[in-house]
């Protein structure tokens, strides 16, 4: 019996050793796999970054387009936070946002850079540096700060319609917040490339400070251009552009996919950010939400394509974004240009013309945009101004193109004041 007990204890000991060795080997293997995966991701990231040439290189052959694009909202949507790029004043009396009698955030220029500094009862509580400007500035401009290799949005934004500092969109009105994480999905719509150096499935990603291409620039819409530049430089006599994408020659579906990346509403990515490139099929990289049938459920900011898709211009006219927008140059405020594009389909000789023309006169045609694409409040771009408990929203043109009777009435009243001798259609009918 004693020999059997000794034998049994030996078997147990050997089993424990075998299981331990197996688990240790598995742990080492898993660790190795994770390291290999991380190395592969890093290697892939390196190769992705090397595919880009940078828009300044594009200027060598496309100087006119490049210089015009520098003034566009796409180009201005992100940049390093320099004195030139930061909107808003740093002058005493104009550089603070007061949350309550005891708390404020002051925008300060110090020897090491520009900072947002939280004060409580006059004592400094926290400060973070302006590192990146985010947003073109037409409606507003937010700011990002590096926290080691992560990015966070600062609590104070410059709100352009009011010409003053405000709290950042979506932030609480009476509390200072410095820790809102910025993910690669945010950066994907405000830049051409940010390299992620941590697991891309993790919400709080790490980014490489040195592998960044700011702005939505040439290569965001035309694809990485390093191979294109190399080939064309070596083959200057070849007139057909190689290794580059021309969105104007893409199918309607792929062109809309390209714009929908940032103007198609919320989407859940199924592959790492910045992998989608011009010409790709969006559904291969994102889980797309179902079609929205109620325009009231769509904010005027961020899902312009969703609104447009409900319009007859889209469903019947089959227009795309570039039928109305020349993204190579800044056309903000040039209403006459957009009117000309409207009249390519809506003019004499075409099926659909403005019914008000015969009643009001040709002057009504100068108001197509205001009548059919009025400005509406955005809930996404909405901030609290200092001392206010009700948020202030930015006004943006809806892309749901249709007849808005109340807007038409406003235009008719304006025209009536300019020409009081011309009666309104309603009075003519009487």
DRENVEX-690902 format. One record per residue (C-alpha): residue number from 1; x, z, y. Coordinates in pm, whole numbers, plus 50000, padded with zeros to 5 digits. Example, Ala and Ser with C-alpha at 12.3 -4.5 7.8 and 13.67 -1.06 7.14 Angstrom:
<atoms>
+-----+-------+-------+-------+
|   n |    px |    pz |    py |
+-----+-------+-------+-------+
|   1 | 51230 | 50780 | 49550 |
|   2 | 51367 | 50714 | 49894 |
+-----+-------+-------+-------+
</atoms>
This chain:
<atoms>
+-----+-------+-------+-------+
|   n |    px |    pz |    py |
+-----+-------+-------+-------+
|   1 | 50000 | 50000 | 50000 |
|   2 | 50286 | 50088 | 50231 |
|   3 | 50440 | 49746 | 50170 |
|   4 | 50111 | 49574 | 50241 |
|   5 | 50073 | 49764 | 50570 |
|   6 | 50424 | 49668 | 50672 |
|   7 | 50351 | 49307 | 50585 |
|   8 | 50026 | 49308 | 50781 |
|   9 | 50195 | 49454 | 51090 |
|  10 | 50459 | 49184 | 51063 |
|  11 | 50194 | 48912 | 51053 |
|  12 | 50023 | 49057 | 51361 |
|  13 | 50352 | 49079 | 51549 |
|  14 | 50439 | 48719 | 51464 |
|  15 | 50089 | 48606 | 51572 |
|  16 | 50124 | 48781 | 51905 |
|  17 | 50462 | 48618 | 51962 |
|  18 | 50324 | 48273 | 51874 |
|  19 | 50022 | 48313 | 52106 |
|  20 | 50247 | 48441 | 52385 |
|  21 | 50484 | 48148 | 52347 |
|  22 | 50185 | 47908 | 52347 |
|  23 | 50036 | 48060 | 52661 |
|  24 | 50373 | 48066 | 52834 |
|  25 | 50433 | 47703 | 52745 |
|  26 | 50087 | 47610 | 52868 |
|  27 | 50142 | 47799 | 53192 |
|  28 | 50476 | 47627 | 53246 |
|  29 | 50317 | 47290 | 53165 |
|  30 | 50028 | 47352 | 53407 |
|  31 | 50272 | 47458 | 53673 |
|  32 | 50476 | 47147 | 53608 |
|  33 | 50166 | 46929 | 53623 |
|  34 | 50064 | 47085 | 53956 |
|  35 | 50412 | 47031 | 54096 |
|  36 | 50411 | 46675 | 53966 |
|  37 | 50068 | 46615 | 54118 |
|  38 | 50184 | 46758 | 54450 |
|  39 | 50497 | 46544 | 54434 |
|  40 | 50286 | 46236 | 54358 |
|  41 | 50056 | 46312 | 54652 |
|  42 | 50358 | 46361 | 54878 |
|  43 | 50509 | 46038 | 54753 |
|  44 | 50180 | 45855 | 54802 |
|  45 | 50153 | 45999 | 55152 |
|  46 | 50503 | 45880 | 55236 |
|  47 | 50425 | 45528 | 55115 |
|  48 | 50097 | 45524 | 55308 |
|  49 | 50266 | 45623 | 55634 |
|  50 | 50537 | 45361 | 55584 |
|  51 | 50271 | 45090 | 55569 |
|  52 | 50199 | 45136 | 55940 |
|  53 | 50392 | 44961 | 56216 |
|  54 | 50242 | 45133 | 56523 |
|  55 | 50037 | 44962 | 56793 |
|  56 | 50331 | 44927 | 57032 |
|  57 | 50482 | 44682 | 56782 |
|  58 | 50158 | 44480 | 56796 |
|  59 | 50214 | 44438 | 57170 |
|  60 | 50507 | 44210 | 57099 |
|  61 | 50271 | 43927 | 57003 |
|  62 | 49938 | 44051 | 57135 |
|  63 | 50031 | 44192 | 57474 |
|  64 | 49708 | 44111 | 57657 |
|  65 | 49483 | 44261 | 57388 |
|  66 | 49711 | 44563 | 57353 |
|  67 | 49712 | 44642 | 57725 |
|  68 | 49333 | 44609 | 57753 |
|  69 | 49283 | 44827 | 57448 |
|  70 | 49482 | 45110 | 57610 |
|  71 | 49183 | 45167 | 57841 |
|  72 | 48922 | 45190 | 57566 |
|  73 | 48757 | 45505 | 57435 |
|  74 | 48893 | 45426 | 57091 |
|  75 | 49248 | 45441 | 57220 |
|  76 | 49185 | 45754 | 57427 |
|  77 | 49017 | 45951 | 57149 |
|  78 | 49332 | 46146 | 57059 |
|  79 | 49676 | 46195 | 57209 |
|  80 | 49947 | 46457 | 57257 |
|  81 | 49838 | 46726 | 57504 |
|  82 | 50051 | 46638 | 57804 |
|  83 | 49977 | 46710 | 58169 |
|  84 | 49875 | 46347 | 58210 |
|  85 | 49636 | 46351 | 57915 |
|  86 | 49459 | 46685 | 57969 |
|  87 | 49145 | 46665 | 58181 |
|  88 | 49035 | 46966 | 58383 |
|  89 | 49211 | 47177 | 58643 |
|  90 | 49480 | 47441 | 58595 |
|  91 | 49455 | 47555 | 58957 |
|  92 | 49365 | 47916 | 59029 |
|  93 | 48992 | 47948 | 59082 |
|  94 | 48921 | 47633 | 58879 |
|  95 | 49095 | 47716 | 58554 |
|  96 | 48887 | 47994 | 58396 |
|  97 | 48573 | 48013 | 58184 |
|  98 | 48402 | 48350 | 58220 |
|  99 | 48212 | 48471 | 57912 |
| 100 | 48104 | 48806 | 58060 |
| 101 | 48226 | 49051 | 58327 |
| 102 | 48503 | 49168 | 58094 |
| 103 | 48606 | 48852 | 57905 |
| 104 | 48737 | 48514 | 58013 |
| 105 | 48957 | 48232 | 57889 |
| 106 | 49204 | 48095 | 58143 |
| 107 | 49379 | 47759 | 58122 |
| 108 | 49743 | 47821 | 58211 |
| 109 | 50059 | 47618 | 58245 |
| 110 | 50361 | 47812 | 58119 |
| 111 | 50723 | 47720 | 58061 |
| 112 | 50655 | 47642 | 57693 |
| 113 | 50343 | 47432 | 57753 |
| 114 | 49973 | 47452 | 57836 |
| 115 | 49767 | 47737 | 57695 |
| 116 | 49417 | 47875 | 57663 |
| 117 | 49452 | 48250 | 57714 |
| 118 | 49184 | 48506 | 57633 |
| 119 | 49171 | 48810 | 57863 |
| 120 | 48971 | 49131 | 57817 |
| 121 | 48956 | 49368 | 58112 |
| 122 | 49250 | 49181 | 58262 |
| 123 | 49473 | 49225 | 57954 |
| 124 | 49588 | 48929 | 57747 |
| 125 | 49429 | 48937 | 57401 |
| 126 | 49521 | 48600 | 57249 |
| 127 | 49666 | 48268 | 57347 |
| 128 | 49700 | 47931 | 57176 |
| 129 | 49866 | 47617 | 57303 |
| 130 | 49710 | 47282 | 57390 |
| 131 | 49877 | 47052 | 57134 |
| 132 | 49637 | 46760 | 57090 |
| 133 | 49361 | 46622 | 57312 |
| 134 | 49052 | 46518 | 57115 |
| 135 | 48792 | 46285 | 57263 |
| 136 | 48809 | 46003 | 57515 |
| 137 | 48694 | 46217 | 57807 |
| 138 | 48397 | 45999 | 57902 |
| 139 | 48161 | 46270 | 57779 |
| 140 | 48417 | 46540 | 57725 |
| 141 | 48751 | 46638 | 57581 |
| 142 | 48831 | 46911 | 57328 |
| 143 | 49172 | 47045 | 57232 |
| 144 | 49352 | 47123 | 56908 |
| 145 | 49629 | 47372 | 56848 |
| 146 | 49885 | 47384 | 56569 |
| 147 | 49884 | 47705 | 56366 |
| 148 | 50194 | 47635 | 56160 |
| 149 | 50084 | 47319 | 55971 |
| 150 | 49711 | 47361 | 56020 |
| 151 | 49498 | 47255 | 56314 |
| 152 | 49229 | 47457 | 56492 |
| 153 | 48996 | 47370 | 56778 |
| 154 | 49040 | 47573 | 57096 |
| 155 | 48738 | 47758 | 57239 |
| 156 | 48722 | 47574 | 57573 |
| 157 | 48634 | 47208 | 57625 |
| 158 | 48629 | 46994 | 57938 |
| 159 | 48272 | 46865 | 57985 |
| 160 | 48294 | 46550 | 58193 |
| 161 | 47928 | 46511 | 58306 |
| 162 | 47952 | 46851 | 58479 |
| 163 | 48316 | 46812 | 58581 |
| 164 | 48407 | 47159 | 58458 |
| 165 | 48533 | 47367 | 58168 |
| 166 | 48274 | 47472 | 57909 |
| 167 | 48272 | 47635 | 57570 |
| 168 | 48341 | 47390 | 57288 |
| 169 | 48045 | 47213 | 57121 |
| 170 | 47882 | 47425 | 56853 |
| 171 | 48062 | 47743 | 56960 |
| 172 | 47869 | 48066 | 57032 |
| 173 | 47796 | 48112 | 57405 |
| 174 | 47912 | 48473 | 57442 |
| 175 | 48208 | 48504 | 57205 |
| 176 | 48561 | 48362 | 57213 |
| 177 | 48652 | 48171 | 56895 |
| 178 | 48998 | 48036 | 56822 |
| 179 | 48985 | 47972 | 56448 |
| 180 | 48762 | 47669 | 56381 |
| 181 | 48958 | 47460 | 56132 |
| 182 | 48999 | 47086 | 56188 |
| 183 | 48999 | 46886 | 55866 |
| 184 | 49126 | 46539 | 55784 |
| 185 | 48767 | 46412 | 55796 |
| 186 | 48755 | 46508 | 56166 |
| 187 | 49090 | 46343 | 56227 |
| 188 | 48986 | 46030 | 56041 |
| 189 | 48746 | 45938 | 56322 |
| 190 | 48977 | 46035 | 56607 |
| 191 | 49306 | 45882 | 56496 |
| 192 | 49467 | 45607 | 56294 |
| 193 | 49663 | 45831 | 56055 |
| 194 | 49747 | 46195 | 55988 |
| 195 | 49946 | 46274 | 55678 |
| 196 | 49811 | 46557 | 55466 |
| 197 | 50080 | 46760 | 55289 |
| 198 | 49859 | 47008 | 55103 |
| 199 | 49596 | 46962 | 54834 |
| 200 | 49350 | 46726 | 55002 |
| 201 | 49054 | 46891 | 54825 |
| 202 | 49126 | 47217 | 55010 |
| 203 | 48927 | 47273 | 55327 |
| 204 | 49217 | 47417 | 55526 |
| 205 | 49462 | 47133 | 55493 |
| 206 | 49823 | 47122 | 55606 |
| 207 | 49946 | 46824 | 55806 |
| 208 | 50288 | 46678 | 55874 |
| 209 | 50366 | 46716 | 56247 |
| 210 | 50587 | 46407 | 56240 |
| 211 | 50368 | 46159 | 56054 |
| 212 | 50084 | 46102 | 56296 |
| 213 | 49944 | 45788 | 56456 |
| 214 | 49721 | 45898 | 56743 |
| 215 | 49414 | 45710 | 56868 |
| 216 | 49182 | 45471 | 56691 |
| 217 | 49425 | 45188 | 56743 |
| 218 | 49497 | 44837 | 56616 |
| 219 | 49573 | 44937 | 56257 |
| 220 | 49257 | 45144 | 56218 |
| 221 | 49047 | 44828 | 56233 |
| 222 | 49299 | 44567 | 56118 |
| 223 | 49474 | 44767 | 55846 |
| 224 | 49837 | 44886 | 55821 |
| 225 | 50059 | 44619 | 55973 |
| 226 | 50416 | 44683 | 55857 |
| 227 | 50411 | 44397 | 55604 |
| 228 | 50236 | 44171 | 55856 |
| 229 | 50500 | 44236 | 56122 |
| 230 | 50785 | 44184 | 55877 |
| 231 | 50646 | 43856 | 55746 |
| 232 | 50551 | 43708 | 56084 |
| 233 | 50889 | 43807 | 56230 |
| 234 | 51068 | 43623 | 55952 |
| 235 | 50826 | 43330 | 55957 |
| 236 | 50739 | 43263 | 56324 |
| 237 | 50620 | 42910 | 56247 |
| 238 | 50344 | 43032 | 56016 |
| 239 | 50032 | 43038 | 56232 |
| 240 | 49796 | 43191 | 55976 |
| 241 | 49816 | 43569 | 55997 |
| 242 | 49937 | 43722 | 55672 |
| 243 | 49897 | 44077 | 55539 |
| 244 | 49649 | 44178 | 55807 |
| 245 | 49269 | 44200 | 55830 |
| 246 | 49056 | 44018 | 56083 |
| 247 | 48725 | 44209 | 56100 |
| 248 | 48560 | 43908 | 56264 |
| 249 | 48608 | 43713 | 55940 |
| 250 | 48483 | 43985 | 55707 |
| 251 | 48142 | 43978 | 55544 |
| 252 | 47861 | 44155 | 55729 |
| 253 | 47862 | 44435 | 55472 |
| 254 | 48236 | 44506 | 55497 |
| 255 | 48228 | 44490 | 55877 |
| 256 | 47944 | 44741 | 55889 |
| 257 | 48132 | 44962 | 55641 |
| 258 | 48429 | 44964 | 55876 |
| 259 | 48220 | 45080 | 56171 |
| 260 | 48013 | 45319 | 55955 |
| 261 | 48326 | 45517 | 55868 |
| 262 | 48284 | 45692 | 56204 |
| 263 | 47947 | 45570 | 56332 |
| 264 | 47740 | 45603 | 56015 |
| 265 | 47652 | 45973 | 56016 |
| 266 | 47765 | 46255 | 55784 |
| 267 | 47924 | 46148 | 55456 |
| 268 | 48099 | 46332 | 55174 |
| 269 | 48437 | 46189 | 55087 |
| 270 | 48516 | 46125 | 54720 |
| 271 | 48876 | 46021 | 54785 |
| 272 | 49135 | 46161 | 55030 |
| 273 | 49090 | 46079 | 55398 |
| 274 | 49271 | 45779 | 55544 |
| 275 | 49265 | 45595 | 55210 |
| 276 | 48973 | 45379 | 55326 |
| 277 | 49106 | 45076 | 55513 |
| 278 | 48953 | 44771 | 55680 |
| 279 | 48795 | 44545 | 55420 |
| 280 | 48726 | 44822 | 55169 |
| 281 | 48381 | 44911 | 55036 |
| 282 | 48277 | 45241 | 55193 |
| 283 | 48086 | 45367 | 54888 |
| 284 | 48411 | 45360 | 54687 |
| 285 | 48547 | 45634 | 54912 |
| 286 | 48240 | 45830 | 55021 |
| 287 | 47916 | 45957 | 54878 |
| 288 | 47672 | 45803 | 55123 |
| 289 | 47352 | 45969 | 55232 |
| 290 | 47024 | 45790 | 55167 |
| 291 | 46871 | 45571 | 55436 |
| 292 | 46709 | 45767 | 55719 |
| 293 | 46364 | 45637 | 55805 |
| 294 | 46282 | 45871 | 56094 |
| 295 | 46488 | 45800 | 56407 |
| 296 | 46408 | 46151 | 56530 |
| 297 | 46631 | 46287 | 56254 |
| 298 | 46935 | 46095 | 56383 |
| 299 | 47148 | 46218 | 56671 |
| 300 | 47248 | 45956 | 56928 |
| 301 | 47611 | 46058 | 56874 |
| 302 | 47783 | 45986 | 56544 |
| 303 | 47523 | 45773 | 56365 |
| 304 | 47473 | 45472 | 56587 |
| 305 | 47455 | 45248 | 56280 |
| 306 | 47174 | 45458 | 56134 |
| 307 | 46969 | 45406 | 56450 |
| 308 | 47057 | 45038 | 56473 |
| 309 | 46952 | 44984 | 56110 |
| 310 | 46595 | 45082 | 56205 |
| 311 | 46582 | 44814 | 56476 |
| 312 | 46444 | 44462 | 56440 |
| 313 | 46764 | 44328 | 56595 |
| 314 | 46936 | 44453 | 56280 |
| 315 | 46674 | 44388 | 56013 |
| 316 | 46554 | 44051 | 56142 |
| 317 | 46828 | 43941 | 56380 |
| 318 | 47105 | 44051 | 56138 |
| 319 | 47331 | 44156 | 56421 |
| 320 | 47644 | 44363 | 56368 |
| 321 | 47832 | 44596 | 56600 |
| 322 | 48063 | 44324 | 56728 |
| 323 | 47773 | 44106 | 56840 |
| 324 | 47738 | 44348 | 57131 |
| 325 | 48074 | 44528 | 57152 |
| 326 | 48417 | 44386 | 57228 |
| 327 | 48628 | 44678 | 57107 |
| 328 | 48947 | 44525 | 57247 |
| 329 | 48855 | 44626 | 57601 |
| 330 | 48667 | 44888 | 57798 |
| 331 | 48324 | 44753 | 57890 |
| 332 | 48162 | 45078 | 57999 |
| 333 | 47944 | 45025 | 58305 |
| 334 | 47949 | 44645 | 58277 |
| 335 | 47575 | 44617 | 58220 |
| 336 | 47573 | 44247 | 58308 |
| 337 | 47797 | 44170 | 58009 |
| 338 | 47559 | 44339 | 57768 |
| 339 | 47263 | 44164 | 57930 |
| 340 | 47430 | 43830 | 57863 |
| 341 | 47466 | 43926 | 57498 |
| 342 | 47100 | 44024 | 57481 |
| 343 | 46994 | 43688 | 57625 |
| 344 | 47183 | 43493 | 57358 |
| 345 | 46879 | 43573 | 57142 |
| 346 | 46617 | 43674 | 57398 |
| 347 | 46582 | 43383 | 57643 |
| 348 | 46378 | 43070 | 57704 |
| 349 | 46383 | 42849 | 57400 |
| 350 | 46402 | 43145 | 57162 |
| 351 | 46114 | 43312 | 56983 |
| 352 | 46141 | 43652 | 57148 |
| 353 | 46158 | 43680 | 57526 |
| 354 | 46067 | 43962 | 57763 |
| 355 | 45688 | 43965 | 57810 |
| 356 | 45727 | 44132 | 58146 |
| 357 | 45910 | 43838 | 58303 |
| 358 | 45599 | 43639 | 58392 |
| 359 | 45430 | 43946 | 58540 |
| 360 | 45715 | 44117 | 58722 |
| 361 | 45962 | 43837 | 58778 |
| 362 | 46317 | 43769 | 58660 |
| 363 | 46445 | 44098 | 58804 |
| 364 | 46307 | 44281 | 58500 |
| 365 | 46569 | 44109 | 58284 |
| 366 | 46839 | 44301 | 58468 |
| 367 | 46708 | 44617 | 58300 |
| 368 | 46706 | 44524 | 57930 |
| 369 | 46944 | 44804 | 57833 |
| 370 | 46762 | 45080 | 58021 |
| 371 | 46425 | 44965 | 57887 |
| 372 | 46518 | 44919 | 57523 |
| 373 | 46824 | 45146 | 57475 |
| 374 | 46760 | 45443 | 57706 |
| 375 | 46997 | 45736 | 57734 |
| 376 | 46895 | 46036 | 57526 |
| 377 | 47027 | 46388 | 57479 |
| 378 | 47282 | 46447 | 57205 |
| 379 | 47253 | 46769 | 57010 |
| 380 | 47600 | 46718 | 56865 |
| 381 | 47767 | 46694 | 57206 |
| 382 | 47604 | 46999 | 57360 |
| 383 | 47786 | 47283 | 57536 |
| 384 | 47721 | 47605 | 57723 |
| 385 | 47835 | 47591 | 58083 |
| 386 | 47959 | 47909 | 58244 |
| 387 | 47680 | 48159 | 58308 |
| 388 | 47412 | 47958 | 58129 |
| 389 | 47213 | 48058 | 57820 |
| 390 | 47066 | 47713 | 57760 |
| 391 | 47303 | 47442 | 57630 |
| 392 | 47367 | 47127 | 57831 |
| 393 | 47367 | 46802 | 57633 |
| 394 | 47555 | 46482 | 57701 |
| 395 | 47337 | 46175 | 57752 |
| 396 | 47413 | 45875 | 57533 |
| 397 | 47239 | 45544 | 57478 |
| 398 | 47031 | 45527 | 57166 |
| 399 | 47100 | 45239 | 56929 |
| 400 | 46740 | 45239 | 56811 |
| 401 | 46641 | 44921 | 56997 |
| 402 | 46268 | 44902 | 57061 |
| 403 | 46004 | 44918 | 57334 |
| 404 | 45994 | 45253 | 57513 |
| 405 | 45679 | 45244 | 57730 |
| 406 | 45778 | 45549 | 57935 |
| 407 | 46115 | 45390 | 58018 |
| 408 | 45947 | 45061 | 58107 |
| 409 | 45718 | 45248 | 58346 |
| 410 | 46020 | 45405 | 58517 |
| 411 | 46179 | 45065 | 58568 |
| 412 | 45853 | 44918 | 58703 |
| 413 | 45823 | 45201 | 58955 |
| 414 | 46179 | 45141 | 59073 |
| 415 | 46114 | 44768 | 59113 |
| 416 | 45789 | 44839 | 59293 |
| 417 | 45971 | 45051 | 59551 |
| 418 | 46220 | 44771 | 59606 |
| 419 | 45940 | 44514 | 59639 |
| 420 | 45616 | 44690 | 59740 |
| 421 | 45433 | 44359 | 59785 |
| 422 | 45454 | 44274 | 59416 |
| 423 | 45179 | 44450 | 59222 |
| 424 | 45238 | 44609 | 58884 |
| 425 | 45098 | 44436 | 58574 |
| 426 | 44832 | 44704 | 58536 |
| 427 | 44697 | 44639 | 58888 |
| 428 | 44703 | 44263 | 58833 |
| 429 | 44491 | 44304 | 58521 |
| 430 | 44230 | 44492 | 58723 |
+-----+-------+-------+-------+
</atoms>
